[in-house]
C-alpha cells in the first residue's frame, strides 16, 4: 500500500490563492442536485440523473490573513454579484500529500468571530461546481526506532501558523463596547438553472442574502442593549445605523468590519456564576430600494 496516501492531520488550505495559515477546521461537502423520475403506484424511482454538484469548501482560520477575503465575499454578496474565490486543499498523509482538492468558484459566505480569553476565527466559504480530487501516491520514508517504523512527516502539506502575530485573540468590541463574544456573518442562497439535456448550467441567481452582527455585551449599561430594549414596543419601525465589529490580533493589529444594521429586540440573557453578557443581534435592512445592485448594506 502507498503509505503516503493514508490520510492524517489538518490540511493546508489556500483560498483565493492565499495560504490560510493556522486552520482550525476545514471541510469539503459536495451537495448533488438530481433530476429524479418516479412512476407507478406506490411511487417508485426509475431514473436519477445528476444535474450538477455543488462543492462547498469551508475554511476556519485563526489568523487574520483571510480577513480581506472574508470582507470581499461579504461586499460581493451585498452587491448581488459574488466574487470569484478559488480553493486548494492539500491533505497530509503519512510522509507527504495524500490528497489535493482544488476548484474555482464563488464566495458564498464568510464570518469573523472573537471570544473573550480565547482565539478567534475567520471563516470563508466558496462554492465550486467542479472539484478535482488528486491522490498523492508514492511511499513515505520509514525510520526504524527500535523495532517500530516511524514515518518522516512532510510539513509542507500541514496547516501551520504563518505568523503568531496574526492570531486573533481576545474580547471583540461592537460599536466600541466590550463583548464576551461576538461575530459578523454574511450568508447567501444561490440557485442554478439548467434548461437543456444533458444538463448545462445556463445561469445562477442569488435567491437571498443575510448580514448580521451578533454580540454578547459585557456591560449592563451598554448603549446597544438600551437600543434593543427601546425597540420592544409593538409597531416600532426600526431604522439602521452603522454597526462596527472589531477584534484584535496578538500582534496588536485590529480586524474591523462595519455595516448598516437595525438593532433588533432579539435579546438573550442567561446569567451564571461567571462573567455574564447580554446577547443582541443587529441585522442589515434595505431601506432604499434604489440601492439594490450596490453595496446597500454599506459593508466596509
Steps between C-alpha positions, in 0.01 A plus 500: 500500500617853423558627854490860383136461400384426856329820623595658831511857636360844414535598136677809380250724319531780249197721445513752215866401463584598860634251755246486785765439763385351830186314393264417786280286278447438131232308315384414150138401456364410158124549467362331186181617329315230308219481252296208621209323334236293678241268358221265608302479821643496758756736349823329396816675383616371161743776397740721689739718302744757631427859396790662686701461819593789728826459686492723808855557625511649850811615683525634856832669573623655823727743315394836360641414155152424365344822630503691169361195318219463754413868466516477119256207501256698716519809278449287189187344648370845595547617141321194365803367312711246694874535455710223348680295765725206419574215741787257544534256785804278547406226743806348670565130510772279641808668363349732241193644329235229501230691312471835325153650456474801273236705323393846396173646623326793666500622858163411651556575871746646749521584868733652758479394864665599824473367854620616838822331613512278192610490139263634237436368150435628151285273287476507122287282275528456126267296279658316207289321238804291409761362740811305410609224738861393443662223701855544626637153440859403570652358815590658830847465653526252785735568789550208735508592869556176680267267313236766426484663154450877516392707202694815420229768483472747213415832666431681171155341479402572859320811619735700720507849646669741260552779754386489866443877484214427255309288751164649598461508876285652770172681553348673198324836505182611327461876463798530740314308771671195649345158432552159654468368147382632166492438128432642155321264261421512128305217336318438174288255309573436132281332241633359174300455178545218251257515210636230268592134498775393558502759779702818446499779759337782304488755783515546875309748715523605862173413671576669832770657713535566870744723687510534875717588796439318826654583832481403866559831675696505824358820648155547648493863382581413138345749256433218255303308762306820577422544129379139479276544803347819356408305186264267689197726463258345245479702181848645537661551158865413536748715310854388421810665636866418456615200701871423525646167608869495598738241637873516572791276410792390717720746313271793584338556160121537479259314272200730464192471281198731493150490354168680531264297714195519720536415869242227551312428824653153470646481850636206693618499859591191704708612799714243676790487742745644250550810287159570352375679193180609328467378141366735232468460123542770234381427146548676167173641363434650157335840545571648156368280215706698247817374670443141382799387296741710705664439836169597664604361842800739492738222598846643544 
